[in-house]
Amino acid sequence: MKTLIIYDSFFGNTEQVARAIGSAVGAPQDVTVVKVADANLEQLQGVQVLLVGSPTRAFRPSPAITQFLAGIPAGALQSVNAAAFDTRSLIDDTVPGFLRLMIKWFGWAAPKIAKRLAAKGASLALTPEGFAVRGSEGPLVEGELERAAAWARGLLQSA
Ligand SMILES: Cc1cc2nc3c(=O)[nH]c(=O)nc-3n(C[C@H](O)[C@H](O)[C@H](O)COP(=O)(O)O)c2cc1C
């Protein structure tokens, strides 16, 4: 299955998740992992599975991911199985209560990406998922790369 994974990343954590997912979902010749800055609409040609991932920034995807999604023509993802993921700050005891409430209220990048993928015609093959980093710059919380790979393998079951 021709699979494209488009991600954005400022500190490298979402890139690590994207690459772990790439290794989990198919043979290297079938899977392309590309940073959104280097992605273009032609790369969507013939793609059967599309994954889009972003760091959560101010409760939403990065501007580059939002812009890329906005540029996909209406209906262009009609025969595509899609899924969305993000990275986000770990919520632990050091996060003040008001901030926790805001985070729960305003949410994360992945559900917003999923909504936009569906709006372009894609079938959502997996529930949007987030992977936690420590602070803003990471590293990823232990076990998150394995959890990302397991999450993405769900695509193989739904194919
Ligand atoms: C400007 C800025 C805004 C952020 N906003 C959020 C947020 O709203 N919710 C959240 O959970 N994490 C937030 N974070 C933490 C990022 O999600 C974290 O930096 C990101 O997952 C790291 O991924 P990357 O290494 O791929 O850039 C923010 C970080 C920065 C620097």
The ligand as an SDF file (V2000), in Angstrom:
LIG
                    3D

 31 33  0  0  0  0  0  0  0  0999 V2000
    4.9450   27.8540   21.2710 C   0  0  0  0  0  0  0  0  0  0  0  0
    4.5530   26.5000   21.8020 C   0  0  0  0  0  0  0  0  0  0  0  0
    3.1990   26.2270   22.0150 C   0  0  0  0  0  0  0  0  0  0  0  0
    2.8210   24.9640   22.5210 C   0  0  0  0  0  0  0  0  0  0  0  0
    1.4950   24.7090   22.7410 N   0  0  0  0  0  0  0  0  0  0  0  0
    1.1270   23.5060   23.2440 C   0  0  0  0  0  0  0  0  0  0  0  0
   -0.2400   23.2080   23.5000 C   0  0  0  0  0  0  0  0  0  0  0  0
   -1.1460   23.9930   23.2620 O   0  0  0  0  0  0  0  0  0  0  0  0
   -0.5590   21.9920   24.0210 N   0  0  0  0  0  0  0  0  0  0  0  0
    0.3930   21.0520   24.3010 C   0  0  0  0  0  0  0  0  0  0  0  0
    0.0520   19.9670   24.7800 O   0  0  0  0  0  0  0  0  0  0  0  0
    1.7190   21.2960   24.0550 N   0  0  0  0  0  0  0  0  0  0  0  0
    2.0990   22.4970   23.5390 C   0  0  0  0  0  0  0  0  0  0  0  0
    3.4300   22.7470   23.2890 N   0  0  0  0  0  0  0  0  0  0  0  0
    4.4070   21.6780   23.4400 C   0  0  0  0  0  0  0  0  0  0  0  0
    4.6200   21.0730   22.0540 C   0  0  0  0  0  0  0  0  0  0  0  0
    3.5550   20.2430   21.7320 O   0  0  0  0  0  0  0  0  0  0  0  0
    5.9750   20.3630   21.9610 C   0  0  0  0  0  0  0  0  0  0  0  0
    6.9550   21.3780   21.8410 O   0  0  0  0  0  0  0  0  0  0  0  0
    6.0270   19.4440   20.7570 C   0  0  0  0  0  0  0  0  0  0  0  0
    5.2720   18.2930   20.9960 O   0  0  0  0  0  0  0  0  0  0  0  0
    7.4370   19.0500   20.4210 C   0  0  0  0  0  0  0  0  0  0  0  0
    7.4080   18.4570   19.1560 O   0  0  0  0  0  0  0  0  0  0  0  0
    8.5790   18.7290   18.1130 P   0  0  0  0  0  0  0  0  0  0  0  0
    9.8550   18.3280   18.7740 O   0  0  0  0  0  0  0  0  0  0  0  0
    8.2750   17.8550   16.9610 O   0  0  0  0  0  0  0  0  0  0  0  0
    8.5710   20.1710   17.7400 O   0  0  0  0  0  0  0  0  0  0  0  0
    3.8210   23.9890   22.8080 C   0  0  0  0  0  0  0  0  0  0  0  0
    5.1710   24.2860   22.5880 C   0  0  0  0  0  0  0  0  0  0  0  0
    5.5360   25.5190   22.1000 C   0  0  0  0  0  0  0  0  0  0  0  0
    7.0080   25.8220   21.8970 C   0  0  0  0  0  0  0  0  0  0  0  0
  1  2  1  0
  2  3  1  0
  2 30  2  0
  3  4  2  0
  4  5  1  0
  4 28  1  0
  5  6  2  0
  6  7  1  0
  6 13  1  0
  7  8  2  0
  7  9  1  0
  9 10  1  0
 10 11  2  0
 10 12  1  0
 12 13  2  0
 13 14  1  0
 14 15  1  0
 14 28  1  0
 15 16  1  0
 16 17  1  0
 16 18  1  0
 18 19  1  0
 18 20  1  0
 20 21  1  0
 20 22  1  0
 22 23  1  0
 23 24  1  0
 24 25  2  0
 24 26  1  0
 24 27  1  0
 28 29  2  0
 29 30  1  0
 30 31  1  0
M  END
$$$$
